[in-house]
Amino acid sequence: MADHLADDRILQAETAPPRRSGWRGFVADWASDQSSFKGVSWGKAMMWVFLLSDTFVFGCFLVGYMTARMSTVVPWPNPSEVFALTIGGTEVPLILIAIMTFVLISSSGTMALAVHYGYLRDRRKAGRLMLLTALLGACFVGMQAFEWTKLIREGVRPWENPWGAAQFGSTFFMITGFHGTHVTVGVIFLIIMARKVLRGDFDSGRRGFFTSRRGQYESVEIMGLYWHFVDLVWVFIFAFFYLW
């Protein structure tokens, strides 16, 4: 048995193509693991791996936030008061956060439609829906910037705030900032991908600028996985940070 295995390895080594030198060889070595994901494309598998690792990062942030909140002996600021907006002389609690959540959840719907039309190879509808998703994401980031500006003007800093426990500012800026960065990156890639879809790159087999590979409509689905993940994370942030 051992002799047969040894013979097979020798045969594979003799029939294998010569190893490329330089960065092409480096890429080929990493790409050799593609055989581990049978039935799943390399891009989709790597996106799932990335999302899994990102889940751990966000999970650690939220656990750290809960630990800081439950361990402090100083009263925690009331989210309904901190995140209230004054409209017509009346303070409306969490109104901006509710609008932000509605906008981001709505973008998940437009992204799902973009994926649907992408697989139907309707590039006009898919591209336009991706642009609409990017617009909603940009609106979310803009409202988040407004929220940050308002709190900073009211005296919230990573090390202090006027309402109570000092950890409030550091956890708020860290968690919402990290999530906002994800949304911003998603908006940039949505615009790039929408341009490729509307230009017909996936229909004509046009090669990408950086990868020099021909794209396909599955890239729209991979983009959708990332976007839905970002939206799902916001639901947890909304529940733990704004409603608790």
KETI-779678 format. One record per residue: x, y, z of N, C-alpha, C in turn. Coordinates in nm, 3 decimals. Last residue first. Layout:
BEGIN
[rec [X,Y,Z],[X,Y,Z],[X,Y,Z]]
...
END
This chain:
BEGIN
[rec [-3.050,4.870,2.414],[-3.022,4.814,2.546],[-3.007,4.927,2.646]]
[rec [-3.075,5.000,2.175],[-3.198,4.959,2.243],[-3.175,4.909,2.385]]
[rec [-2.817,5.059,2.086],[-2.918,5.166,2.089],[-3.044,5.128,2.167]]
[rec [-2.655,4.832,2.115],[-2.603,4.964,2.150],[-2.713,5.067,2.168]]
[rec [-2.796,4.598,2.050],[-2.712,4.601,2.170],[-2.677,4.744,2.212]]
[rec [-2.943,4.661,1.817],[-3.009,4.601,1.933],[-2.927,4.620,2.060]]
[rec [-2.749,4.772,1.644],[-2.870,4.848,1.678],[-2.934,4.794,1.806]]
[rec [-2.576,4.556,1.621],[-2.528,4.681,1.681],[-2.647,4.765,1.727]]
[rec [-2.748,4.375,1.493],[-2.696,4.343,1.627],[-2.646,4.469,1.697]]
[rec [-2.791,4.514,1.255],[-2.906,4.476,1.338],[-2.860,4.445,1.480]]
[rec [-2.535,4.527,1.147],[-2.597,4.650,1.198],[-2.717,4.619,1.287]]
[rec [-2.498,4.269,1.058],[-2.419,4.316,1.173],[-2.482,4.440,1.234]]
[rec [-2.669,4.273,0.837],[-2.700,4.187,0.952],[-2.623,4.232,1.076]]
[rec [-2.534,4.448,0.664],[-2.667,4.483,0.715],[-2.702,4.402,0.839]]
[rec [-2.303,4.299,0.615],[-2.291,4.431,0.677],[-2.426,4.475,0.737]]
[rec [-2.421,4.078,0.487],[-2.350,4.061,0.614],[-2.339,4.194,0.689]]
[rec [-2.516,4.193,0.255],[-2.613,4.139,0.351],[-2.547,4.118,0.488]]
[rec [-2.268,4.254,0.135],[-2.360,4.361,0.173],[-2.463,4.313,0.275]]
[rec [-2.150,4.003,0.089],[-2.083,4.102,0.175],[-2.183,4.206,0.225]]
[rec [-2.339,3.894,-0.086],[-2.308,3.829,0.043],[-2.245,3.927,0.140]]
[rec [-2.320,4.071,-0.303],[-2.443,4.067,-0.223],[-2.420,4.000,-0.088]]
[rec [-2.075,4.002,-0.406],[-2.092,4.137,-0.352],[-2.216,4.143,-0.262]]
[rec [-2.151,3.751,-0.494],[-2.049,3.762,-0.389],[-2.054,3.900,-0.324]]
[rec [-2.333,3.825,-0.694],[-2.381,3.750,-0.577],[-2.280,3.759,-0.462]]
[rec [-2.158,3.949,-0.869],[-2.267,4.028,-0.812],[-2.321,3.958,-0.687]]
[rec [-1.999,3.738,-0.945],[-1.937,3.845,-0.865],[-2.043,3.934,-0.802]]
[rec [-2.151,3.594,-1.117],[-2.143,3.545,-0.980],[-2.079,3.649,-0.888]]
[rec [-2.116,3.699,-1.366],[-2.223,3.756,-1.285],[-2.224,3.701,-1.142]]
[rec [-1.759,3.740,-1.405],[-1.886,3.676,-1.435],[-1.990,3.728,-1.336]]
[rec [-1.448,3.844,-1.562],[-1.546,3.838,-1.455],[-1.671,3.764,-1.499]]
[rec [-1.130,3.729,-1.648],[-1.265,3.758,-1.698],[-1.365,3.743,-1.582]]
[rec [-0.843,3.890,-1.504],[-0.931,3.773,-1.523],[-1.065,3.819,-1.578]]
[rec [-0.669,4.081,-1.420],[-0.656,4.035,-1.560],[-0.737,3.909,-1.585]]
[rec [-0.685,4.211,-1.180],[-0.669,4.065,-1.178],[-0.641,4.007,-1.315]]
[rec [-0.705,4.484,-1.244],[-0.606,4.437,-1.148],[-0.580,4.287,-1.163]]
[rec [-0.896,4.499,-1.454],[-0.775,4.581,-1.459],[-0.666,4.524,-1.367]]
[rec [-1.039,4.202,-1.610],[-1.031,4.305,-1.509],[-0.899,4.378,-1.512]]
[rec [-1.144,4.148,-1.951],[-1.059,4.117,-1.837],[-1.053,4.234,-1.740]]
[rec [-1.464,4.072,-2.080],[-1.355,4.168,-2.066],[-1.275,4.140,-1.939]]
[rec [-1.677,3.921,-2.158],[-1.557,3.852,-2.111],[-1.437,3.944,-2.099]]
[rec [-1.916,4.033,-2.227],[-1.813,4.029,-2.331],[-1.687,3.954,-2.290]]
[rec [-2.059,4.013,-1.990],[-2.114,3.952,-2.112],[-2.006,3.936,-2.220]]
[rec [-1.915,4.150,-1.805],[-1.940,4.009,-1.777],[-2.001,3.938,-1.898]]
[rec [-1.910,4.410,-1.912],[-1.785,4.334,-1.900],[-1.809,4.185,-1.883]]
[rec [-2.111,4.595,-1.950],[-2.121,4.466,-2.019],[-1.995,4.383,-2.011]]
[rec [-2.137,4.825,-1.818],[-2.052,4.830,-1.937],[-2.055,4.700,-2.015]]
[rec [-2.284,4.743,-1.600],[-2.350,4.828,-1.699],[-2.269,4.836,-1.828]]
[rec [-2.081,4.595,-1.463],[-2.205,4.530,-1.509],[-2.269,4.612,-1.621]]
[rec [-1.888,4.787,-1.408],[-1.852,4.671,-1.491],[-1.976,4.604,-1.547]]
[rec [-2.039,4.957,-1.247],[-1.981,5.007,-1.372],[-1.944,4.892,-1.466]]
[rec [-2.092,4.789,-1.033],[-2.204,4.835,-1.116],[-2.152,4.888,-1.250]]
[rec [-1.835,4.762,-0.925],[-1.900,4.645,-0.984],[-2.016,4.686,-1.075]]
[rec [-1.788,5.024,-0.834],[-1.696,4.962,-0.932],[-1.765,4.847,-1.003]]
[rec [-2.002,5.051,-0.655],[-1.992,5.142,-0.770],[-1.901,5.082,-0.878]]
[rec [-1.938,4.849,-0.472],[-2.066,4.843,-0.545],[-2.061,4.932,-0.669]]
[rec [-1.698,4.939,-0.369],[-1.696,4.821,-0.456],[-1.827,4.805,-0.532]]
[rec [-1.795,5.163,-0.226],[-1.692,5.179,-0.330],[-1.694,5.060,-0.426]]
[rec [-1.972,5.039,-0.045],[-2.023,5.137,-0.142],[-1.924,5.154,-0.257]]
[rec [-1.794,4.882,0.106],[-1.897,4.819,0.025],[-1.951,4.912,-0.081]]
[rec [-1.650,5.080,0.236],[-1.580,4.993,0.141],[-1.680,4.924,0.048]]
[rec [-1.863,5.180,0.392],[-1.794,5.266,0.296],[-1.720,5.183,0.191]]
[rec [-1.924,4.960,0.554],[-2.025,5.012,0.461],[-1.959,5.097,0.353]]
[rec [-1.682,4.935,0.697],[-1.729,4.825,0.612],[-1.831,4.876,0.509]]
[rec [-1.687,5.178,0.833],[-1.579,5.151,0.737],[-1.618,5.039,0.642]]
[rec [-1.904,5.136,1.001],[-1.913,5.237,0.896],[-1.805,5.221,0.791]]
[rec [-1.793,4.943,1.173],[-1.903,4.906,1.084],[-1.918,5.007,0.969]]
[rec [-1.601,5.101,1.298],[-1.559,4.980,1.225],[-1.668,4.936,1.128]]
[rec [-1.767,5.296,1.412],[-1.666,5.334,1.313],[-1.621,5.215,1.231]]
[rec [-1.920,5.151,1.592],[-1.988,5.213,1.478],[-1.889,5.257,1.370]]
[rec [-1.703,5.063,1.760],[-1.795,4.968,1.695],[-1.863,5.031,1.573]]
[rec [-1.560,5.300,1.836],[-1.491,5.182,1.782],[-1.587,5.094,1.701]]
[rec [-1.749,5.481,1.933],[-1.670,5.517,1.815],[-1.603,5.395,1.752]]
[rec [-1.852,5.325,2.151],[-1.938,5.375,2.044],[-1.857,5.405,1.918]]
[rec [-1.633,5.274,2.314],[-1.702,5.161,2.251],[-1.790,5.208,2.135]]
[rec [-1.565,5.541,2.384],[-1.468,5.454,2.316],[-1.536,5.338,2.246]]
[rec [-1.802,5.640,2.510],[-1.748,5.702,2.389],[-1.654,5.610,2.313]]
[rec [-1.836,5.465,2.734],[-1.940,5.482,2.632],[-1.882,5.534,2.501]]
[rec [-1.649,5.475,2.928],[-1.632,5.373,2.822],[-1.734,5.389,2.710]]
[rec [-1.728,5.656,3.117],[-1.634,5.703,3.015],[-1.620,5.604,2.900]]
[rec [-2.065,5.690,3.220],[-1.947,5.604,3.206],[-1.859,5.647,3.089]]
[rec [-2.206,6.011,3.174],[-2.183,5.897,3.262],[-2.055,5.823,3.231]]
[rec [-2.241,6.241,3.015],[-2.358,6.175,3.070],[-2.330,6.058,3.165]]
[rec [-2.032,6.364,2.875],[-2.099,6.440,2.983],[-2.209,6.366,3.056]]
[rec [-1.741,6.155,2.847],[-1.866,6.208,2.793],[-1.942,6.274,2.906]]
[rec [-1.416,6.021,2.753],[-1.511,6.087,2.843],[-1.639,6.124,2.769]]
[rec [-1.257,5.897,2.563],[-1.218,5.882,2.702],[-1.315,5.950,2.801]]
[rec [-1.356,5.956,2.312],[-1.330,5.815,2.347],[-1.298,5.794,2.494]]
[rec [-1.617,6.201,2.379],[-1.482,6.166,2.337],[-1.458,6.018,2.370]]
[rec [-1.874,6.431,2.354],[-1.841,6.288,2.362],[-1.703,6.265,2.303]]
[rec [-1.964,6.694,2.333],[-1.860,6.663,2.430],[-1.825,6.517,2.445]]
[rec [-2.127,6.774,2.134],[-2.186,6.768,2.269],[-2.087,6.723,2.375]]
[rec [-1.967,6.740,1.913],[-1.998,6.877,1.955],[-2.058,6.882,2.095]]
[rec [-1.981,6.462,1.901],[-1.851,6.527,1.931],[-1.874,6.670,1.977]]
[rec [-2.249,6.425,1.833],[-2.201,6.378,1.963],[-2.067,6.444,2.000]]
[rec [-2.254,6.543,1.572],[-2.342,6.591,1.680],[-2.288,6.551,1.817]]
[rec [-2.071,6.382,1.436],[-2.045,6.525,1.452],[-2.127,6.583,1.567]]
[rec [-2.202,6.132,1.443],[-2.070,6.149,1.507],[-2.044,6.296,1.536]]
[rec [-2.430,6.196,1.290],[-2.445,6.152,1.428],[-2.314,6.170,1.506]]
[rec [-2.312,6.253,1.043],[-2.389,6.357,1.113],[-2.403,6.323,1.261]]
[rec [-2.209,6.003,0.984],[-2.115,6.115,1.002],[-2.184,6.230,1.076]]
[rec [-2.450,5.867,0.954],[-2.360,5.828,1.063],[-2.257,5.939,1.091]]
[rec [-2.545,5.989,0.727],[-2.618,6.008,0.852],[-2.532,5.968,0.972]]
[rec [-2.348,5.894,0.545],[-2.365,6.037,0.568],[-2.438,6.066,0.699]]
[rec [-2.394,5.619,0.555],[-2.265,5.671,0.602],[-2.275,5.821,0.632]]
[rec [-2.653,5.617,0.441],[-2.630,5.565,0.576],[-2.501,5.622,0.634]]
[rec [-2.598,5.716,0.187],[-2.687,5.792,0.276],[-2.667,5.749,0.421]]
[rec [-2.443,5.506,0.091],[-2.380,5.638,0.109],[-2.465,5.726,0.200]]
[rec [-2.641,5.309,0.077],[-2.527,5.292,0.168],[-2.457,5.424,0.195]]
[rec [-2.800,5.420,-0.122],[-2.856,5.401,0.013],[-2.745,5.383,0.115]]
[rec [-2.614,5.407,-0.332],[-2.667,5.536,-0.289],[-2.725,5.527,-0.148]]
[rec [-2.576,5.133,-0.357],[-2.463,5.216,-0.317],[-2.510,5.352,-0.267]]
[rec [-2.833,5.065,-0.445],[-2.783,5.011,-0.318],[-2.667,5.096,-0.266]]
[rec [-2.830,5.195,-0.689],[-2.927,5.238,-0.588],[-2.884,5.188,-0.450]]
[rec [-2.631,5.044,-0.813],[-2.606,5.187,-0.789],[-2.703,5.241,-0.684]]
[rec [-2.767,4.804,-0.826],[-2.644,4.812,-0.747],[-2.609,4.957,-0.716]]
[rec [-2.973,4.874,-0.996],[-3.006,4.839,-0.858],[-2.882,4.840,-0.769]]
[rec [-2.825,4.915,-1.229],[-2.896,5.028,-1.167],[-2.933,4.998,-1.023]]
[rec [-2.727,4.655,-1.279],[-2.636,4.766,-1.253],[-2.704,4.883,-1.184]]
[rec [-2.968,4.511,-1.317],[-2.873,4.472,-1.211],[-2.780,4.588,-1.176]]
[rec [-3.082,4.643,-1.534],[-3.151,4.643,-1.405],[-3.055,4.609,-1.292]]
[rec [-2.873,4.594,-1.726],[-2.921,4.730,-1.697],[-2.989,4.736,-1.560]]
[rec [-2.832,4.319,-1.743],[-2.727,4.403,-1.686],[-2.775,4.544,-1.652]]
[rec [-2.966,4.045,-1.692],[-3.025,4.175,-1.725],[-2.933,4.281,-1.666]]
[rec [-2.901,3.787,-1.626],[-2.818,3.858,-1.724],[-2.886,3.983,-1.778]]
[rec [-3.016,3.668,-1.418],[-3.098,3.670,-1.541],[-3.024,3.739,-1.656]]
[rec [-2.827,3.723,-1.231],[-2.833,3.586,-1.281],[-2.925,3.572,-1.402]]
[rec [-2.895,3.993,-1.198],[-2.763,3.956,-1.246],[-2.761,3.815,-1.302]]
[rec [-3.142,3.990,-1.087],[-3.132,4.031,-1.227],[-2.994,4.002,-1.285]]
[rec [-3.062,3.896,-0.831],[-3.162,3.825,-0.911],[-3.148,3.860,-1.060]]
[rec [-2.888,4.096,-0.746],[-2.837,3.959,-0.765],[-2.932,3.880,-0.855]]
[rec [-3.072,4.306,-0.729],[-2.958,4.316,-0.820],[-2.899,4.178,-0.849]]
[rec [-3.238,4.215,-0.525],[-3.292,4.227,-0.661],[-3.181,4.237,-0.765]]
[rec [-3.057,4.236,-0.314],[-3.110,4.104,-0.349],[-3.170,4.107,-0.490]]
[rec [-3.023,4.512,-0.311],[-2.909,4.427,-0.345],[-2.956,4.287,-0.386]]
[rec [-3.271,4.599,-0.230],[-3.225,4.636,-0.365],[-3.108,4.549,-0.408]]
[rec [-3.271,4.486,0.030],[-3.372,4.448,-0.069],[-3.328,4.480,-0.210]]
[rec [-3.062,4.620,0.151],[-3.052,4.473,0.135],[-3.152,4.423,0.031]]
[rec [-3.160,4.875,0.162],[-3.053,4.847,0.066],[-3.031,4.698,0.048]]
[rec [-3.337,4.854,0.374],[-3.391,4.869,0.238],[-3.285,4.837,0.133]]
[rec [-3.154,4.851,0.583],[-3.231,4.729,0.557],[-3.292,4.735,0.416]]
[rec [-3.063,5.117,0.562],[-2.970,5.005,0.540],[-3.044,4.875,0.511]]
[rec [-3.297,5.266,0.612],[-3.224,5.284,0.486],[-3.135,5.163,0.458]]
[rec [-3.363,5.179,0.870],[-3.457,5.157,0.760],[-3.384,5.167,0.624]]
[rec [-3.141,5.272,1.012],[-3.168,5.129,1.005],[-3.261,5.097,0.889]]
[rec [-3.171,5.549,0.980],[-3.050,5.482,0.931],[-3.074,5.332,0.914]]
[rec [-3.415,5.586,1.114],[-3.406,5.614,0.970],[-3.284,5.544,0.909]]
[rec [-3.336,5.517,1.373],[-3.443,5.441,1.307],[-3.438,5.462,1.155]]
[rec [-3.148,5.712,1.423],[-3.104,5.572,1.418],[-3.209,5.487,1.348]]
[rec [-3.311,5.939,1.429],[-3.207,5.926,1.325],[-3.161,5.782,1.311]]
[rec [-3.471,5.882,1.653],[-3.533,5.898,1.522],[-3.430,5.881,1.409]]
[rec [-3.407,5.847,1.923],[-3.364,5.744,1.826],[-3.422,5.762,1.687]]
[rec [-3.663,6.061,2.045],[-3.556,5.965,2.071],[-3.534,5.869,1.955]]
[rec [-3.705,6.390,1.985],[-3.755,6.261,1.937],[-3.644,6.158,1.956]]
[rec [-3.793,6.677,2.150],[-3.687,6.576,2.137],[-3.749,6.442,2.098]]
[rec [-3.928,6.960,1.992],[-3.954,6.838,2.068],[-3.842,6.738,2.044]]
[rec [-3.887,7.169,1.823],[-3.885,7.197,1.966],[-3.910,7.076,2.053]]
[rec [-3.880,7.048,1.574],[-3.993,7.135,1.610],[-4.002,7.162,1.757]]
[rec [-3.675,6.808,1.700],[-3.752,6.842,1.579],[-3.873,6.924,1.621]]
[rec [-3.378,6.699,1.815],[-3.481,6.799,1.844],[-3.547,6.841,1.713]]
[rec [-3.304,6.356,1.863],[-3.293,6.476,1.780],[-3.407,6.570,1.816]]
[rec [-3.115,6.134,2.074],[-3.240,6.203,2.037],[-3.210,6.324,1.950]]
[rec [-2.912,5.985,2.183],[-2.931,5.980,2.038],[-3.064,6.042,1.994]]
[rec [-2.932,6.032,2.459],[-2.807,6.066,2.387],[-2.833,6.077,2.237]]
[rec [-3.185,5.934,2.527],[-3.154,6.076,2.545],[-3.033,6.117,2.461]]
[rec [-3.172,5.669,2.463],[-3.288,5.745,2.416],[-3.264,5.895,2.428]]
[rec [-2.942,5.575,2.596],[-2.939,5.593,2.450],[-3.055,5.678,2.399]]
[rec [-2.810,5.710,2.886],[-2.936,5.658,2.831],[-2.941,5.682,2.680]]
[rec [-2.485,5.606,2.998],[-2.574,5.705,2.934],[-2.698,5.640,2.874]]
[rec [-2.457,5.420,3.302],[-2.436,5.423,3.156],[-2.531,5.526,3.094]]
[rec [-2.306,5.509,3.614],[-2.427,5.494,3.531],[-2.396,5.508,3.382]]
[rec [-2.026,5.318,3.717],[-2.078,5.450,3.683],[-2.200,5.432,3.593]]
[rec [-1.923,5.075,3.736],[-2.011,5.113,3.848],[-2.070,5.252,3.826]]
[rec [-1.891,4.834,3.473],[-1.871,4.968,3.525],[-1.970,4.999,3.638]]
[rec [-1.967,4.586,3.379],[-1.868,4.590,3.487],[-1.850,4.730,3.546]]
[rec [-2.143,4.615,3.170],[-2.192,4.547,3.291],[-2.095,4.557,3.407]]
[rec [-1.986,4.751,2.980],[-2.111,4.811,3.030],[-2.157,4.747,3.161]]
[rec [-1.776,4.580,2.929],[-1.749,4.714,2.983],[-1.874,4.773,3.045]]
[rec [-1.918,4.360,2.826],[-1.837,4.345,2.948],[-1.811,4.480,3.013]]
[rec [-2.030,4.469,2.597],[-2.119,4.422,2.704],[-2.044,4.407,2.835]]
[rec [-1.793,4.525,2.452],[-1.886,4.633,2.488],[-1.976,4.591,2.605]]
[rec [-1.689,4.269,2.419],[-1.613,4.368,2.495],[-1.701,4.483,2.541]]
[rec [-1.890,4.167,2.256],[-1.869,4.107,2.389],[-1.790,4.203,2.478]]
[rec [-1.852,4.332,2.034],[-1.978,4.339,2.107],[-1.966,4.276,2.246]]
[rec [-1.591,4.257,1.955],[-1.623,4.397,1.986],[-1.749,4.406,2.072]]
[rec [-1.625,3.985,1.902],[-1.535,4.027,2.010],[-1.564,4.172,2.052]]
[rec [-1.799,4.004,1.682],[-1.843,3.937,1.804],[-1.758,3.978,1.924]]
[rec [-1.636,4.125,1.493],[-1.752,4.200,1.544],[-1.803,4.138,1.674]]
[rec [-1.455,3.906,1.468],[-1.408,4.040,1.506],[-1.524,4.122,1.564]]
[rec [-1.617,3.693,1.387],[-1.544,3.683,1.513],[-1.500,3.822,1.561]]
[rec [-1.701,3.795,1.141],[-1.800,3.768,1.246],[-1.733,3.759,1.382]]
[rec [-1.467,3.792,0.997],[-1.522,3.922,1.038],[-1.629,3.906,1.146]]
[rec [-1.446,3.520,0.950],[-1.343,3.586,1.033],[-1.394,3.721,1.082]]
[rec [-1.672,3.488,0.788],[-1.661,3.414,0.914],[-1.560,3.481,1.006]]
[rec [-1.608,3.648,0.571],[-1.723,3.685,0.655],[-1.719,3.614,0.789]]
[rec [-1.387,3.505,0.468],[-1.370,3.642,0.517],[-1.484,3.681,0.610]]
[rec [-1.515,3.269,0.395],[-1.406,3.265,0.494],[-1.385,3.403,0.555]]
[rec [-1.691,3.369,0.202],[-1.745,3.308,0.323],[-1.639,3.301,0.432]]
[rec [-1.501,3.452,0.013],[-1.588,3.553,0.076],[-1.648,3.497,0.204]]
[rec [-1.391,3.210,-0.062],[-1.307,3.305,0.011],[-1.390,3.414,0.077]]
[rec [-1.613,3.099,-0.195],[-1.558,3.033,-0.076],[-1.474,3.129,0.006]]
[rec [-1.643,3.277,-0.408],[-1.750,3.266,-0.308],[-1.699,3.200,-0.180]]
[rec [-1.399,3.236,-0.547],[-1.435,3.368,-0.496],[-1.541,3.361,-0.388]]
[rec [-1.411,2.964,-0.617],[-1.305,3.012,-0.529],[-1.342,3.146,-0.466]]
[rec [-1.735,2.806,-0.604],[-1.631,2.884,-0.671],[-1.532,2.938,-0.569]]
[rec [-1.800,2.474,-0.519],[-1.814,2.616,-0.481],[-1.700,2.692,-0.548]]
[rec [-1.739,2.218,-0.592],[-1.877,2.261,-0.610],[-1.901,2.406,-0.573]]
[rec [-1.486,2.189,-0.355],[-1.552,2.132,-0.472],[-1.697,2.178,-0.477]]
[rec [-1.248,2.312,-0.225],[-1.385,2.363,-0.225],[-1.456,2.315,-0.352]]
[rec [-0.998,2.215,-0.267],[-1.060,2.183,-0.138],[-1.206,2.225,-0.134]]
[rec [-0.893,2.309,-0.500],[-0.953,2.176,-0.507],[-1.022,2.138,-0.377]]
[rec [-0.771,2.545,-0.430],[-0.906,2.555,-0.487],[-0.974,2.419,-0.493]]
[rec [-0.515,2.540,-0.347],[-0.615,2.493,-0.251],[-0.756,2.500,-0.306]]
[rec [-0.368,2.661,-0.542],[-0.374,2.515,-0.545],[-0.476,2.459,-0.449]]
[rec [-0.345,2.929,-0.504],[-0.461,2.883,-0.580],[-0.474,2.732,-0.581]]
[rec [-0.099,2.946,-0.380],[-0.220,2.972,-0.301],[-0.343,2.919,-0.373]]
[rec [0.065,2.884,-0.601],[0.070,2.804,-0.479],[-0.056,2.822,-0.395]]
[rec [0.003,3.088,-0.780],[-0.033,2.950,-0.816],[-0.032,2.860,-0.693]]
[rec [0.111,3.311,-0.651],[-0.034,3.303,-0.671],[-0.077,3.160,-0.700]]
[rec [0.383,3.238,-0.668],[0.320,3.260,-0.538],[0.168,3.248,-0.547]]
[rec [0.419,3.235,-0.943],[0.433,3.111,-0.867],[0.369,3.120,-0.731]]
[rec [0.384,3.504,-0.994],[0.291,3.409,-1.055],[0.299,3.274,-0.983]]
[rec [0.597,3.624,-0.866],[0.464,3.638,-0.804],[0.362,3.546,-0.865]]
[rec [0.858,3.381,-0.936],[0.808,3.514,-0.905],[0.669,3.513,-0.846]]
[rec [0.794,3.097,-1.156],[0.877,3.178,-1.069],[0.807,3.311,-1.040]]
[rec [0.602,2.796,-1.155],[0.634,2.927,-1.208],[0.718,3.006,-1.107]]
[rec [0.693,2.458,-1.178],[0.650,2.568,-1.093],[0.695,2.701,-1.153]]
[rec [0.578,2.254,-1.450],[0.686,2.318,-1.375],[0.636,2.439,-1.297]]
[rec [0.302,2.028,-1.393],[0.368,2.134,-1.470],[0.476,2.201,-1.386]]
[rec [0.341,1.680,-1.311],[0.298,1.814,-1.274],[0.370,1.919,-1.358]]
[rec [0.451,1.435,-1.363],[0.356,1.488,-1.462],[0.312,1.630,-1.430]]
[rec [0.618,1.389,-1.147],[0.676,1.387,-1.281],[0.583,1.451,-1.384]]
[rec [0.445,1.405,-0.931],[0.557,1.499,-0.938],[0.616,1.505,-1.078]]
[rec [0.278,1.189,-0.988],[0.223,1.326,-0.987],[0.333,1.429,-0.999]]
[rec [0.463,0.979,-0.959],[0.400,1.002,-1.089],[0.342,1.143,-1.098]]
[rec [0.525,1.001,-0.690],[0.634,1.020,-0.788],[0.575,1.053,-0.925]]
[rec [0.276,0.945,-0.585],[0.336,1.076,-0.560],[0.447,1.104,-0.661]]
[rec [0.243,0.679,-0.670],[0.150,0.784,-0.716],[0.210,0.922,-0.699]]
[rec [0.450,0.551,-0.529],[0.454,0.554,-0.676],[0.364,0.664,-0.731]]
[rec [0.359,0.587,-0.270],[0.486,0.649,-0.309],[0.496,0.660,-0.461]]
[rec [0.131,0.432,-0.282],[0.120,0.576,-0.255],[0.246,0.648,-0.299]]
[rec [0.246,0.181,-0.330],[0.157,0.239,-0.431],[0.145,0.390,-0.411]]
[rec [0.389,0.141,-0.092],[0.463,0.151,-0.219],[0.379,0.216,-0.327]]
[rec [0.188,0.123,0.091],[0.278,0.238,0.100],[0.356,0.256,-0.029]]
[rec [0.083,-0.121,0.000],[0.000,0.000,0.000],[0.086,0.126,0.000]]
END
